[in-house]
Amino acid sequence: MFLETARLRVRRFRPGDAPTLAAYRSDPAVARYQGWSAPVSLAAAEDLVAEFAAGDPAEPGWFQYAVERAATGELIGDIGVCLHGNRMQADLGFTLARGHQGHGYATEAVTALLDRLFTVAGLHRVSAECDARNTASARLLERAGFRLEGRRPAHSWIKGEWTDDLLFGLLAADWRPRHPSRGRNGE
């Protein structure tokens, strides 16, 4: 396990996660503002899980963590970190199954991961961006301490339309932990 909060565990993906990953990523409401299109087949999810599990979070590039409820062990979403080549900054992304949205789980996972990135990994900056229409994600980023740094009009061509992107940033100097987490070594 990578880290744990009062209600969640953030960990590496395991082969058994593929059916749940396929289910929530196949939900059109969950996929609406994401870079993939629904549905996501079980075979595609199995390939993704294998790719996620084989990754190295200490190397530059995207690494995807599974997010599960601690009480039940149920996979409820994923959170990704794209470590830059300089290993001093990263981008952040997150996805939560629709049935688990609106309960503070994403905010809890994001803030716990940010705490780890700033206090353990020693990052200087974490950035995130979202579709400007995705007000729930924008609010989550602001709750987690990110500052809105800009808006790129008609910047991304996604799912047959141009969309505006909101750009967010958070510096280590501005980080204030919001949820205590218990990190584990080895991931």
MDTraj code that builds the backbone (N, CA, C; nanometers):
import mdtraj as md
import numpy as np

residues = "MET PHE LEU GLU THR ALA ARG LEU ARG VAL ARG ARG PHE ARG PRO GLY ASP ALA PRO THR LEU ALA ALA TYR ARG SER ASP PRO ALA VAL ALA ARG TYR GLN GLY TRP SER ALA PRO VAL SER LEU ALA ALA ALA GLU ASP LEU VAL ALA GLU PHE ALA ALA GLY ASP PRO ALA GLU PRO GLY TRP PHE GLN TYR ALA VAL GLU ARG ALA ALA THR GLY GLU LEU ILE GLY ASP ILE GLY VAL CYS LEU HIS GLY ASN ARG MET GLN ALA ASP LEU GLY PHE THR LEU ALA ARG GLY HIS GLN GLY HIS GLY TYR ALA THR GLU ALA VAL THR ALA LEU LEU ASP ARG LEU PHE THR VAL ALA GLY LEU HIS ARG VAL SER ALA GLU CYS ASP ALA ARG ASN THR ALA SER ALA ARG LEU LEU GLU ARG ALA GLY PHE ARG LEU GLU GLY ARG ARG PRO ALA HIS SER TRP ILE LYS GLY GLU TRP THR ASP ASP LEU LEU PHE GLY LEU LEU ALA ALA ASP TRP ARG PRO ARG HIS PRO SER ARG GLY ARG ASN GLY GLU".split()
xyz = np.array([
    [0.0839, -0.1182, 0.0000],
    [0.0000, 0.0000, 0.0000],
    [0.0883, 0.1244, 0.0000],
    [0.0435, 0.2245, -0.0723],
    [0.1193, 0.3489, -0.0854],
    [0.0870, 0.4437, 0.0293],
    [-0.0421, 0.4709, 0.0511],
    [-0.0816, 0.5549, 0.1636],
    [-0.2242, 0.5224, 0.2046],
    [-0.2570, 0.5682, 0.3246],
    [-0.3869, 0.5381, 0.3826],
    [-0.4400, 0.6624, 0.4525],
    [-0.5703, 0.6844, 0.4399],
    [-0.6361, 0.7934, 0.5119],
    [-0.7393, 0.7299, 0.6046],
    [-0.8192, 0.8112, 0.6674],
    [-0.9222, 0.7585, 0.7573],
    [-1.0187, 0.6652, 0.6840],
    [-1.0492, 0.6967, 0.5563],
    [-1.1488, 0.6171, 0.4841],
    [-1.0974, 0.5468, 0.3600],
    [-0.9740, 0.5766, 0.3190],
    [-0.9264, 0.5274, 0.1893],
    [-0.7888, 0.4646, 0.1977],
    [-0.7612, 0.3805, 0.0979],
    [-0.6267, 0.3310, 0.0712],
    [-0.5927, 0.3677, -0.0723],
    [-0.4748, 0.4211, -0.0917],
    [-0.4233, 0.4495, -0.2252],
    [-0.3093, 0.3507, -0.2464],
    [-0.3209, 0.2694, -0.3508],
    [-0.2294, 0.1563, -0.3701],
    [-0.2061, 0.1323, -0.5188],
    [-0.1183, 0.0390, -0.5473],
    [-0.0958, -0.0064, -0.6843],
    [-0.2181, -0.0834, -0.7334],
    [-0.2363, -0.0825, -0.8629],
    [-0.3421, -0.1642, -0.9218],
    [-0.3032, -0.3118, -0.9168],
    [-0.4054, -0.3975, -0.9071],
    [-0.3890, -0.5433, -0.9089],
    [-0.4760, -0.6006, -1.0205],
    [-0.4428, -0.7188, -1.0733],
    [-0.5214, -0.7770, -1.1832],
    [-0.6714, -0.7851, -1.1546],
    [-0.7100, -0.8120, -1.0321],
    [-0.8513, -0.8217, -0.9968],
    [-0.9275, -0.6907, -1.0065],
    [-0.8575, -0.5795, -1.0270],
    [-0.9224, -0.4479, -1.0366],
    [-0.9833, -0.4221, -1.1746],
    [-0.9464, -0.5013, -1.2738],
    [-0.9877, -0.4736, -1.4119],
    [-1.1395, -0.4648, -1.4306],
    [-1.2208, -0.5572, -1.3786],
    [-1.3657, -0.5450, -1.4013],
    [-1.4251, -0.4153, -1.3454],
    [-1.3806, -0.3753, -1.2272],
    [-1.4332, -0.2514, -1.1681],
    [-1.3845, -0.1292, -1.2457],
    [-1.2573, -0.1300, -1.2863],
    [-1.2045, -0.0204, -1.3678],
    [-1.2846, -0.0078, -1.4972],
    [-1.3110, -0.1215, -1.5631],
    [-1.3901, -0.1194, -1.6872],
    [-1.5288, -0.0637, -1.6615],
    [-1.5887, -0.1002, -1.5492],
    [-1.7256, -0.0554, -1.5191],
    [-1.7323, 0.0957, -1.4992],
    [-1.6468, 0.1512, -1.4128],
    [-1.6614, 0.2951, -1.3879],
    [-1.6085, 0.3789, -1.5032],
    [-1.5089, 0.3305, -1.5750],
    [-1.4613, 0.4072, -1.6901],
    [-1.5543, 0.3928, -1.8115],
    [-1.6474, 0.2991, -1.8055],
    [-1.7473, 0.2840, -1.9123],
    [-1.8695, 0.3713, -1.8908],
    [-1.8806, 0.4303, -1.7752],
    [-1.9934, 0.5181, -1.7441],
    [-1.9765, 0.6487, -1.8219],
    [-2.0699, 0.6809, -1.9127],
    [-2.0560, 0.8036, -1.9919],
    [-2.0433, 0.9297, -1.9067],
    [-2.1083, 0.9327, -1.7908],
    [-2.0982, 1.0502, -1.7037],
    [-1.9576, 1.0636, -1.6455],
    [-1.8923, 0.9519, -1.6155],
    [-1.7560, 0.9547, -1.5617],
    [-1.6568, 0.9905, -1.6729],
    [-1.6791, 0.9387, -1.7928],
    [-1.5874, 0.9603, -1.9051],
    [-1.6053, 1.0962, -1.9727],
    [-1.7115, 1.1676, -1.9434],
    [-1.7470, 1.2888, -2.0173],
    [-1.6308, 1.3863, -2.0353],
    [-1.5584, 1.4169, -1.9304],
    [-1.4517, 1.5170, -1.9383],
    [-1.3124, 1.4543, -1.9431],
    [-1.3062, 1.3248, -1.9631],
    [-1.1787, 1.2542, -1.9638],
    [-1.1299, 1.2316, -2.1064],
    [-1.0065, 1.1909, -2.1200],
    [-0.9467, 1.1693, -2.2509],
    [-0.9838, 1.0384, -2.3168],
    [-1.0481, 0.9487, -2.2452],
    [-1.0914, 0.8229, -2.3056],
    [-1.2397, 0.8297, -2.3374],
    [-1.2846, 0.7376, -2.4207],
    [-1.4266, 0.7283, -2.4557],
    [-1.4856, 0.6019, -2.3962],
    [-1.6077, 0.6129, -2.3495],
    [-1.6802, 0.4967, -2.2973],
    [-1.7472, 0.4264, -2.4148],
    [-1.7630, 0.2967, -2.4085],
    [-1.7254, 0.2069, -2.2992],
    [-1.5783, 0.1652, -2.3068],
    [-1.5284, 0.1160, -2.1943],
    [-1.3952, 0.0582, -2.1845],
    [-1.4154, -0.0915, -2.1646],
    [-1.3699, -0.1706, -2.2593],
    [-1.3912, -0.3152, -2.2528],
    [-1.3099, -0.3769, -2.1395],
    [-1.3492, -0.4959, -2.0990],
    [-1.2744, -0.5671, -1.9955],
    [-1.1321, -0.5936, -2.0433],
    [-1.1151, -0.6301, -2.1701],
    [-0.9797, -0.6550, -2.2228],
    [-0.8947, -0.5286, -2.2168],
    [-0.9531, -0.4141, -2.2530],
    [-0.8797, -0.2871, -2.2458],
    [-0.8453, -0.2538, -2.1011],
    [-0.9387, -0.2788, -2.0092],
    [-0.9128, -0.2525, -1.8672],
    [-0.8035, -0.3449, -1.8145],
    [-0.8025, -0.4696, -1.8579],
    [-0.6962, -0.5620, -1.8160],
    [-0.5601, -0.5122, -1.8637],
    [-0.5543, -0.4606, -1.9868],
    [-0.4289, -0.4048, -2.0385],
    [-0.3868, -0.2820, -1.9575],
    [-0.4841, -0.1951, -1.9266],
    [-0.4534, -0.0766, -1.8461],
    [-0.4014, -0.1146, -1.7082],
    [-0.4674, -0.2092, -1.6437],
    [-0.4259, -0.2517, -1.5098],
    [-0.2845, -0.3092, -1.5144],
    [-0.2548, -0.3888, -1.6153],
    [-0.1192, -0.4440, -1.6279],
    [-0.0174, -0.3329, -1.6478],
    [-0.0523, -0.2333, -1.7302],
    [0.0364, -0.1189, -1.7533],
    [0.0554, -0.0389, -1.6249],
    [-0.0548, -0.0125, -1.5538],
    [-0.0466, 0.0626, -1.4280],
    [0.0394, -0.0111, -1.3262],
    [0.0191, -0.1420, -1.3135],
    [0.0897, -0.2220, -1.2133],
    [0.2386, -0.2313, -1.2430],
    [0.2756, -0.2250, -1.3708],
    [0.4164, -0.2383, -1.4092],
    [0.4929, -0.1069, -1.3989],
    [0.4233, 0.0040, -1.3812],
    [0.4884, 0.1344, -1.3788],
    [0.5733, 0.1560, -1.2552],
    [0.6557, 0.2589, -1.2629],
    [0.7424, 0.2962, -1.1517],
    [0.7110, 0.4413, -1.1136],
    [0.6517, 0.4637, -0.9972],
    [0.6129, 0.5997, -0.9592],
    [0.7315, 0.6946, -0.9405],
    [0.8521, 0.6416, -0.9279],
    [0.9697, 0.7264, -0.9097],
    [1.0296, 0.7718, -1.0429],
    [0.9801, 0.7185, -1.1525],
    [1.0306, 0.7542, -1.2852],
    [0.9408, 0.8587, -1.3503],
    [0.9970, 0.9454, -1.4343],
    [0.9141, 1.0435, -1.5048],
    [0.8049, 0.9762, -1.5877],
    [0.6915, 1.0440, -1.5974],
    [0.5767, 0.9932, -1.6717],
    [0.4600, 0.9678, -1.5782],
    [0.3505, 0.9206, -1.6386],
    [0.2283, 0.8966, -1.5617],
    [0.2376, 0.7688, -1.4812],
    [0.1891, 0.7746, -1.3583],
    [0.1706, 0.6559, -1.2748],
    [0.0316, 0.6659, -1.2157],
    [-0.0454, 0.5605, -1.2312],
    [-0.1841, 0.5587, -1.1861],
    [-0.1969, 0.4721, -1.0614],
    [-0.2576, 0.5286, -0.9573],
    [-0.2848, 0.4567, -0.8330],
    [-0.4318, 0.4201, -0.8255],
    [-0.4602, 0.3068, -0.7656],
    [-0.5976, 0.2666, -0.7359],
    [-0.6392, 0.3325, -0.6053],
    [-0.7663, 0.3709, -0.5956],
    [-0.8218, 0.4283, -0.4726],
    [-0.9324, 0.3351, -0.4269],
    [-0.9192, 0.2844, -0.3046],
    [-1.0207, 0.1931, -0.2517],
    [-1.0692, 0.2408, -0.1165],
    [-1.1925, 0.2020, -0.0845],
    [-1.2463, 0.2303, 0.0490],
    [-1.1794, 0.1369, 0.1479],
    [-1.1245, 0.1918, 0.2553],
    [-1.0531, 0.1116, 0.3542],
    [-1.1458, 0.0118, 0.4226],
    [-1.2691, 0.0505, 0.4491],
    [-1.3612, -0.0351, 0.5229],
    [-1.4021, -0.1593, 0.4446],
    [-1.4087, -0.1482, 0.3117],
    [-1.4610, -0.2578, 0.2300],
    [-1.3607, -0.3153, 0.1317],
    [-1.2528, -0.2435, 0.1027],
    [-1.1581, -0.2868, 0.0008],
    [-1.2092, -0.2661, -0.1410],
    [-1.3219, -0.1963, -0.1536],
    [-1.3838, -0.1734, -0.2842],
    [-1.3086, -0.0664, -0.3617],
    [-1.2715, -0.0971, -0.4869],
    [-1.2089, 0.0006, -0.5755],
    [-1.3137, 0.1037, -0.6138],
    [-1.2822, 0.2318, -0.5906],
    [-1.3802, 0.3370, -0.6200],
    [-1.3286, 0.4383, -0.7218],
    [-1.2019, 0.4283, -0.7602],
    [-1.1489, 0.5227, -0.8570],
    [-0.9993, 0.5106, -0.8695],
    [-0.9411, 0.6099, -0.9358],
    [-0.7966, 0.6119, -0.9527],
    [-0.7474, 0.7557, -0.9542],
    [-0.6200, 0.7682, -0.9251],
    [-0.5566, 0.8993, -0.9200],
    [-0.4198, 0.8845, -0.9855],
    [-0.3881, 0.9785, -1.0744],
    [-0.2635, 0.9684, -1.1488],
    [-0.1714, 1.0844, -1.1216],
    [-0.0414, 1.0554, -1.1265],
    [0.0625, 1.1553, -1.1103],
    [0.1573, 1.1421, -1.2281],
    [0.1809, 1.2521, -1.2960],
    [0.2791, 1.2554, -1.4048],
    [0.4004, 1.3327, -1.3555],
    [0.5028, 1.2578, -1.3171],
    [0.6255, 1.3177, -1.2672],
    [0.7055, 1.3721, -1.3860],
    [0.7457, 1.4967, -1.3774],
    [0.8261, 1.5587, -1.4834],
    [0.9682, 1.5049, -1.4788],
    [1.0379, 1.5205, -1.5895],
    [1.1750, 1.4729, -1.5992],
    [1.2688, 1.5329, -1.4961],
    [1.2383, 1.6527, -1.4491],
    [1.3239, 1.7148, -1.3468],
    [1.2971, 1.6609, -1.2060],
    [1.1938, 1.5785, -1.1922],
    [1.1556, 1.5157, -1.0645],
    [1.1273, 1.6170, -0.9531],
    [1.0958, 1.7406, -0.9922],
    [1.0640, 1.8433, -0.8937],
    [0.9212, 1.8946, -0.9087],
    [0.8513, 1.8482, -1.0124],
    [0.7137, 1.8911, -1.0335],
    [0.6363, 1.7778, -1.0987],
    [0.5037, 1.7882, -1.0891],
    [0.4184, 1.6830, -1.1422],
    [0.2834, 1.7399, -1.1806],
    [0.2130, 1.6654, -1.2633],
    [0.0734, 1.6922, -1.2960],
    [-0.0112, 1.5878, -1.2247],
    [-0.1354, 1.6230, -1.1982],
    [-0.2248, 1.5369, -1.1217],
    [-0.3560, 1.5191, -1.1962],
    [-0.4116, 1.3994, -1.1906],
    [-0.5432, 1.3726, -1.2472],
    [-0.6160, 1.2715, -1.1601],
    [-0.7482, 1.2657, -1.1710],
    [-0.8255, 1.1757, -1.0856],
    [-0.9567, 1.1383, -1.1524],
    [-1.0053, 1.0214, -1.1168],
    [-1.1328, 0.9689, -1.1658],
    [-1.1982, 0.8931, -1.0515],
    [-1.3260, 0.9167, -1.0316],
    [-1.3991, 0.8453, -0.9275],
    [-1.5278, 0.7893, -0.9865],
    [-1.5607, 0.6668, -0.9487],
    [-1.6862, 0.6061, -0.9922],
    [-1.8030, 0.6948, -0.9487],
    [-1.9034, 0.7047, -1.0349],
    [-2.0139, 0.7979, -1.0094],
    [-2.0807, 0.7744, -0.8737],
    [-2.0997, 0.6502, -0.8347],
    [-2.1657, 0.6206, -0.7079],
    [-2.0875, 0.6650, -0.5854],
    [-1.9620, 0.6994, -0.6048],
    [-1.8778, 0.7416, -0.4919],
    [-1.8425, 0.8896, -0.4982],
    [-1.8963, 0.9592, -0.5961],
    [-1.8737, 1.1038, -0.6062],
    [-1.9649, 1.1767, -0.5070],
    [-1.9199, 1.2920, -0.4625],
    [-2.0012, 1.3729, -0.3722],
    [-1.9916, 1.3341, -0.2262],
    [-1.8968, 1.2460, -0.1913],
    [-1.8799, 1.2035, -0.0522],
    [-1.7462, 1.2484, 0.0064],
    [-1.6710, 1.3289, -0.0685],
    [-1.5423, 1.3771, -0.0215],
    [-1.4268, 1.2818, -0.0437],
    [-1.4510, 1.1667, -0.1088],
    [-1.3432, 1.0699, -0.1300],
    [-1.2332, 1.1252, -0.2206],
    [-1.2707, 1.1902, -0.3299],
    [-1.1694, 1.2431, -0.4219],
    [-1.0852, 1.3495, -0.3533],
    [-1.1488, 1.4385, -0.2779],
    [-1.0743, 1.5414, -0.2058],
    [-0.9794, 1.4771, -0.1056],
    [-1.0260, 1.3742, -0.0368],
    [-0.9430, 1.3050, 0.0612],
    [-0.8229, 1.2389, -0.0047],
    [-0.8447, 1.1720, -0.1174],
    [-0.7345, 1.1056, -0.1890],
    [-0.6360, 1.2078, -0.2449],
    [-0.6876, 1.3130, -0.3060],
    [-0.6011, 1.4157, -0.3651],
    [-0.5171, 1.4838, -0.2580],
    [-0.5776, 1.5235, -0.1466],
    [-0.5006, 1.5939, -0.0440],
    [-0.3978, 1.5027, 0.0221],
    [-0.4311, 1.3760, 0.0415],
    [-0.3339, 1.2828, 0.0985],
    [-0.2164, 1.2631, 0.0032],
    [-0.2461, 1.2510, -0.1256],
    [-0.1389, 1.2347, -0.2238],
    [-0.0540, 1.3618, -0.2325],
    [-0.1176, 1.4775, -0.2318],
    [-0.0417, 1.6028, -0.2337],
    [0.0515, 1.6117, -0.1135],
    [0.0016, 1.5741, 0.0033],
    [0.0847, 1.5783, 0.1228],
    [0.2085, 1.4914, 0.1033],
    [0.1898, 1.3746, 0.0484],
    [0.3028, 1.2839, 0.0231],
    [0.3982, 1.3435, -0.0807],
    [0.3432, 1.3992, -0.1881],
    [0.4277, 1.4557, -0.2938],
    [0.5115, 1.5720, -0.2425],
    [0.4537, 1.6543, -0.1567],
    [0.5274, 1.7701, -0.1067],
    [0.6193, 1.7357, 0.0110],
    [0.5715, 1.6560, 0.1052],
    [0.6497, 1.6340, 0.2273],
    [0.7463, 1.5163, 0.2186],
    [0.7150, 1.4152, 0.1407],
    [0.8026, 1.2980, 0.1302],
    [0.8853, 1.3039, 0.0018],
    [0.8183, 1.3251, -0.1122],
    [0.8895, 1.3285, -0.2402],
    [0.9620, 1.4609, -0.2627],
    [0.9244, 1.5634, -0.1893],
    [0.9935, 1.6910, -0.1982],
    [0.9683, 1.7697, -0.3257],
    [0.8505, 1.7509, -0.3858],
    [0.8201, 1.8258, -0.5078],
    [0.8057, 1.9745, -0.4780],
    [0.8359, 2.0541, -0.5775],
    [0.8238, 2.1992, -0.5683],
    [0.6855, 2.2464, -0.6116],
    [0.6261, 2.1770, -0.7107],
    [0.5007, 2.2228, -0.7691],
    [0.4210, 2.1041, -0.8209],
    [0.2882, 2.1137, -0.8056],
    [0.1957, 2.0179, -0.8667],
    [0.0938, 2.0998, -0.9458],
    [0.0682, 2.0575, -1.0681],
    [-0.0265, 2.1243, -1.1573],
    [-0.1417, 2.0308, -1.1901],
    [-0.2519, 2.0880, -1.2306],
    [-0.3673, 2.0105, -1.2766],
    [-0.4438, 2.0963, -1.3759],
    [-0.5154, 2.0313, -1.4638],
    [-0.6024, 2.1046, -1.5550],
    [-0.7314, 2.0261, -1.5706],
    [-0.8359, 2.0989, -1.6055],
    [-0.9640, 2.0319, -1.6294],
    [-1.0445, 2.1103, -1.7311],
    [-1.1384, 2.0417, -1.7916],
    [-1.2346, 2.1031, -1.8824],
    [-1.3086, 2.2091, -1.8018],
    [-1.3240, 2.3273, -1.8577],
    [-1.3879, 2.4376, -1.7847],
    [-1.5314, 2.4064, -1.7458],
    [-1.5967, 2.3145, -1.8173],
    [-1.7339, 2.2769, -1.7831],
    [-1.7396, 2.1816, -1.6645],
    [-1.6262, 2.1247, -1.6268],
    [-1.6209, 2.0282, -1.5178],
    [-1.6057, 2.1032, -1.3850],
    [-1.7144, 2.1657, -1.3440],
    [-1.7114, 2.2502, -1.2250],
    [-1.6828, 2.1711, -1.0973],
    [-1.7245, 2.0448, -1.0914],
    [-1.6982, 1.9644, -0.9714],
    [-1.5476, 1.9432, -0.9535],
    [-1.4758, 1.9139, -1.0608],
    [-1.3308, 1.8954, -1.0502],
    [-1.2611, 2.0266, -1.0175],
    [-1.3058, 2.1349, -1.0767],
    [-1.2464, 2.2656, -1.0470],
    [-1.2643, 2.2998, -0.8987],
    [-1.3832, 2.2752, -0.8448],
    [-1.4078, 2.3020, -0.7020],
    [-1.3197, 2.2125, -0.6140],
    [-1.3049, 2.0865, -0.6524],
    [-1.2206, 1.9944, -0.5765],
    [-1.0771, 2.0463, -0.5716],
    [-1.0249, 2.0874, -0.6866],
    [-0.8877, 2.1382, -0.6906],
    [-0.8725, 2.2617, -0.6010],
    [-0.9695, 2.3497, -0.6024],
    [-0.9635, 2.4678, -0.5166],
    [-0.9712, 2.4288, -0.3691],
    [-1.0581, 2.3319, -0.3336],
    [-1.0651, 2.2838, -0.1943],
    [-0.9315, 2.2254, -0.1495],
    [-0.8620, 2.1602, -0.2429],
    [-0.7340, 2.0977, -0.2091],
    [-0.6211, 2.2002, -0.1974],
    [-0.6478, 2.3259, -0.2319],
    [-0.5481, 2.4299, -0.2166],
    [-0.4902, 2.4827, -0.3470],
    [-0.5304, 2.4260, -0.4601],
    [-0.4802, 2.4748, -0.5886],
    [-0.5324, 2.6154, -0.6160],
    [-0.4539, 2.6902, -0.6910],
    [-0.4916, 2.8234, -0.7351],
    [-0.5209, 2.8175, -0.8851],
    [-0.6312, 2.8782, -0.9265],
    [-0.6618, 2.8897, -1.0686],
    [-0.5603, 2.9843, -1.1300],
    [-0.4839, 2.9344, -1.2272],
    [-0.3776, 3.0142, -1.2880],
    [-0.4107, 3.0620, -1.4289],
    [-0.5129, 3.0047, -1.4876],
    [-0.5455, 3.0509, -1.6219],
    [-0.6543, 2.9687, -1.6882],
    [-0.6956, 3.0209, -1.8022],
    [-0.7975, 2.9555, -1.8843],
    [-0.7500, 2.9612, -2.0289],
    [-0.7476, 2.8462, -2.0940],
    [-0.7089, 2.8402, -2.2348],
    [-0.8359, 2.8176, -2.3170],
    [-0.8856, 2.9219, -2.3824],
    [-1.0092, 2.9083, -2.4609],
    [-0.9908, 2.8150, -2.5810],
    [-1.0905, 2.7300, -2.6023],
    [-1.0940, 2.6385, -2.7176],
    [-0.9581, 2.5727, -2.7398],
    [-0.9009, 2.5202, -2.6345],
    [-0.7657, 2.4653, -2.6407],
    [-0.7610, 2.3168, -2.6761],
    [-0.8560, 2.2389, -2.6268],
    [-0.8513, 2.0938, -2.6463],
    [-0.9650, 2.0467, -2.7361],
    [-0.9288, 1.9661, -2.8349],
    [-1.0269, 1.9002, -2.9209],
    [-1.0522, 1.7639, -2.8587],
    [-1.1694, 1.7464, -2.8018],
    [-1.1996, 1.6217, -2.7326],
    [-1.3440, 1.5816, -2.7601],
    [-1.3584, 1.4595, -2.8027],
    [-1.4905, 1.4013, -2.8289],
    [-1.5733, 1.4876, -2.9241],
    [-1.5052, 1.5372, -3.0287],
    [-1.5749, 1.6078, -3.1341],
    [-1.6043, 1.7540, -3.1096],
    [-1.5406, 1.8141, -3.0086],
    [-1.5651, 1.9563, -2.9842],
    [-1.4433, 2.0217, -2.9197],
    [-1.4326, 2.1531, -2.9403],
    [-1.3287, 2.2312, -2.8748],
    [-1.3754, 2.2663, -2.7345],
    [-1.2842, 2.2517, -2.6396],
    [-1.3190, 2.2832, -2.5014],
    [-1.2169, 2.3789, -2.4414],
    [-1.2625, 2.4590, -2.3475],
    [-1.1734, 2.5465, -2.2713],
    [-1.1092, 2.4643, -2.1599],
    [-0.9832, 2.4910, -2.1320],
    [-0.9125, 2.4244, -2.0224],
    [-0.8866, 2.5241, -1.9101],
    [-0.9085, 2.4798, -1.7874],
    [-0.8700, 2.5570, -1.6696],
    [-0.7378, 2.5021, -1.6190],
    [-0.6448, 2.5900, -1.5859],
    [-0.5116, 2.5519, -1.5391],
    [-0.4989, 2.5862, -1.3919],
    [-0.4553, 2.4885, -1.3143],
    [-0.4395, 2.5049, -1.1701],
    [-0.2969, 2.4728, -1.1290],
    [-0.2499, 2.5358, -1.0248],
    [-0.1169, 2.5073, -0.9725],
    [-0.1130, 2.5199, -0.8219],
    [-0.0204, 2.4465, -0.7625],
    [0.0004, 2.4509, -0.6179],
    [0.1493, 2.4366, -0.5916],
    [0.2053, 2.5318, -0.5203],
    [0.3467, 2.5287, -0.4830],
    [0.3636, 2.4667, -0.3451],
    [0.4753, 2.4010, -0.3259],
    [0.5042, 2.3409, -0.1956],
    [0.4985, 2.4462, -0.0851],
    [0.5446, 2.5667, -0.1146],
    [0.5456, 2.6739, -0.0144],
    [0.4047, 2.7123, 0.0298],
    [0.3051, 2.6844, -0.0536],
    [0.1659, 2.7177, -0.0213],
    [0.0869, 2.5992, 0.0317],
    [0.1475, 2.4814, 0.0389],
    [0.0764, 2.3605, 0.0789],
    [0.0460, 2.3606, 0.2277],
    [-0.0778, 2.3329, 0.2598],
    [-0.1232, 2.3164, 0.3973],
    [-0.2002, 2.1853, 0.4028],
    [-0.1477, 2.0852, 0.4724],
    [-0.2193, 1.9566, 0.4785],
    [-0.3607, 1.9743, 0.5311],
    [-0.4545, 1.9052, 0.4678],
    [-0.5947, 1.9154, 0.5064],
    [-0.6488, 1.7856, 0.5658],
    [-0.5883, 1.6734, 0.5280],
    [-0.6310, 1.5423, 0.5797],
    [-0.5067, 1.4643, 0.6196],
    [-0.4988, 1.4178, 0.7420],
    [-0.3824, 1.3375, 0.7779],
    [-0.3837, 1.2056, 0.7036],
    [-0.2676, 1.1594, 0.6655],
    [-0.2558, 1.0293, 0.5996],
    [-0.1381, 0.9554, 0.6597],
    [-0.1421, 0.8269, 0.6443],
    [-0.0327, 0.7429, 0.6895],
    [0.0324, 0.6838, 0.5652],
    [0.1493, 0.7318, 0.5304],
    [0.2190, 0.6826, 0.4120],
    [0.2969, 0.5571, 0.4437],
    [0.3198, 0.4788, 0.3396],
    [0.3976, 0.3569, 0.3532],
    [0.5129, 0.3636, 0.2546],
    [0.6271, 0.3093, 0.2931],
    [0.7414, 0.3066, 0.2037],
    [0.7269, 0.1963, 0.1007],
    [0.8069, 0.2042, -0.0027],
    [0.8126, 0.0960, -0.0995],
    [0.7278, 0.1159, -0.2220],
    [0.6564, 0.2240, -0.2362],
    [0.5786, 0.2433, -0.3579],
    [0.6129, 0.3779, -0.4120],
])
top = md.Topology()
chain = top.add_chain()
for i, resn in enumerate(residues, 1):
    res = top.add_residue(resn, chain, resSeq=i)
    for name in ("N", "CA", "C"):
        top.add_atom(name, md.element.get_by_symbol(name[0]), res)
traj = md.Trajectory(xyz[None], top)
